[in-house]
Amino acid sequence: MAAGIASLKILAHMQAASASDDAADAANKGRTLLIEQKNVRARQQAFERAVGDKELTTGERDNLAAMMGEIGMSTGTLNTLQAENGKYTADAGSESKISRDNANRVETIRKDFDGKLKEIESQERLDNFGIQELMSRYNQSEQLAASIEKKEGDTQNAVISKIG
C-alpha cells in the first residue's frame, strides 16, 4: 500500500512539473509573439513615414520591400506601384490616374499591416488562454499531491495512536 501511495505522490508531482514546463514554454512563445508584434509595428511606422509625403523613391520602395519581407509580409502590392517621373506618387486627390491607383495600393498595404498585427494578437490571446489552462492543471496537480501527503500523514498518525 505504501508503494502505491508513493507512486501516486510521484505521479502528482510529475504532472505538476509537466504542466509547469508547458506553461513556461507557452510564456516563452508569448514573449516571442510580443517581440514579433513590436517588429511589425516598427515597420508599419517606417512605412507610414515613407508614404507620409505621398511620394516614394525607388530606394525607399526597395527598403520597404525588404522590411516587409523581414516580417513575412507579401510585397506583391508594393511591387505593383507605378513610377511617374522617376517617383512613386500616391495621392488619392491627384489628377493622375497612376497616383490615385498607387494611393489605393498604399491603402491595401496599410490593411495588410493591420491584418498581420491582428493575426499576432489572436495567436497571443490563444496562448494566454493556454497558459491559464496549464496553470490550472499545475495547481490541481499540486493540490492532489498535497492532499495525498496529508492523507498519508493522517493515516500514519491514526495507526500510531491505535498502536500506542
C-alpha positions in Angstrom: 0.0 0.0 0.0 2.9 2.4 0.8 4.3 1.8 -2.6 1.0 2.7 -4.2 0.8 6.0 -2.2 4.4 6.8 -3.0 3.6 6.2 -6.7 0.6 8.4 -6.5 2.6 11.2 -5.0 5.3 10.9 -7.6 2.7 10.9 -10.4 1.0 14.0 -9.0 4.4 15.8 -8.7 5.3 14.7 -12.2 2.0 16.1 -13.6 2.6 19.4 -11.8 6.2 19.6 -13.2 4.9 18.8 -16.7 2.2 21.5 -16.5 4.7 24.0 -15.2 7.2 23.2 -18.0 4.4 23.6 -20.6 3.3 26.9 -19.1 6.9 28.2 -19.2 7.1 27.1 -22.9 3.9 28.9 -23.6 5.1 32.0 -21.8 8.3 32.0 -23.9 6.1 31.7 -27.1 4.1 34.7 -25.8 7.3 36.7 -25.4 8.3 35.8 -28.9 4.9 37.0 -30.2 5.3 40.3 -28.3 8.7 40.8 -30.0 7.2 40.0 -33.4 4.4 42.4 -32.8 6.9 45.1 -31.8 8.8 44.5 -35.0 5.7 44.6 -37.2 4.6 47.9 -35.5 8.1 49.4 -36.1 7.9 48.5 -39.8 4.4 49.8 -40.0 5.6 53.1 -38.6 8.5 53.2 -41.0 6.1 52.6 -43.9 3.8 55.4 -42.7 6.8 57.8 -42.5 7.9 56.8 -46.0 4.5 57.3 -47.6 3.6 60.3 -45.5 4.7 62.8 -48.1 2.8 60.8 -50.8 5.9 60.1 -52.7 8.4 57.3 -52.7 11.8 57.0 -54.4 12.9 53.7 -55.8 15.3 53.3 -52.8 12.5 53.9 -50.3 10.3 51.4 -52.1 13.1 48.8 -52.1 13.8 49.4 -48.4 10.1 49.0 -47.6 10.0 45.8 -49.6 13.0 44.4 -47.6 11.4 45.4 -44.3 8.1 43.8 -45.2 9.9 40.6 -46.3 11.7 40.5 -42.9 8.3 40.2 -41.1 6.9 37.7 -43.5 4.6 40.1 -45.4 3.9 39.8 -49.1 5.5 42.6 -51.1 3.3 42.0 -54.2 1.2 45.1 -53.8 4.2 47.3 -53.1 5.9 45.9 -56.2 2.9 46.9 -58.3 3.3 50.6 -57.6 3.9 52.5 -60.8 6.5 55.2 -61.2 5.8 58.5 -62.7 8.6 60.9 -63.5 11.1 58.7 -61.6 9.0 58.7 -58.4 6.1 56.7 -57.0 3.4 59.2 -56.1 0.4 58.1 -54.1 -2.2 60.8 -53.8 -5.9 59.9 -53.8 -6.7 63.5 -54.8 -4.4 63.8 -57.7 -5.4 64.3 -61.3 -3.0 61.5 -62.3 -4.7 58.1 -62.5 -1.3 56.4 -61.7 -1.1 58.4 -58.5 -4.6 57.6 -57.5 -4.0 53.9 -58.2 -0.9 54.0 -56.1 -2.8 55.6 -53.3 -5.2 52.6 -53.4 -2.3 50.2 -53.3 -0.9 52.1 -50.3 -4.2 51.6 -48.5 -4.1 47.9 -49.3 -0.6 47.7 -47.7 -1.9 49.5 -44.6 -4.7 46.9 -44.4 -2.1 44.2 -44.8 -0.1 45.6 -41.8 -3.3 45.7 -39.7 -4.1 42.1 -40.7 -0.6 41.0 -39.7 -1.0 42.7 -36.3 -4.4 41.1 -35.8 -3.0 37.7 -36.6 -0.3 38.0 -34.0 -2.8 39.4 -31.4 -5.1 36.4 -32.0 -2.2 34.0 -31.5 -1.3 35.8 -28.3 -4.8 35.6 -27.0 -4.9 31.8 -27.7 -1.6 31.4 -25.9 -2.9 33.3 -22.9 -5.8 31.0 -22.6 -3.5 28.1 -22.9 -1.2 29.4 -20.1 -4.2 29.8 -17.8 -5.3 26.2 -18.6 -1.8 24.9 -17.9 -1.5 26.8 -14.6 -4.9 25.5 -13.6 -3.6 21.9 -14.4 -0.5 22.7 -12.4 -2.5 23.9 -9.3 -4.8 20.9 -9.4 -1.8 18.5 -9.6 -0.1 20.3 -6.7 -3.3 20.2 -4.6 -3.7 16.5 -5.3 -0.1 15.8 -4.2 -0.6 17.9 -1.0 -3.9 16.0 -0.4 -2.2 12.7 -0.8 0.7 13.6 1.5 -1.8 14.9 4.1 -3.9 11.8 4.0 -0.8 9.7 4.3 0.3 11.6 7.4 -3.2 11.4 8.9 -3.2 7.6 8.3 0.2 7.2 9.9 -0.9 9.2 12.9 -4.1 7.2 13.2 -2.1 3.9 13.1 0.4 5.2 15.6 -2.4 6.3 18.0 -4.1 2.9 17.8 -0.9 1.1 18.5 0.2 3.4 21.3 
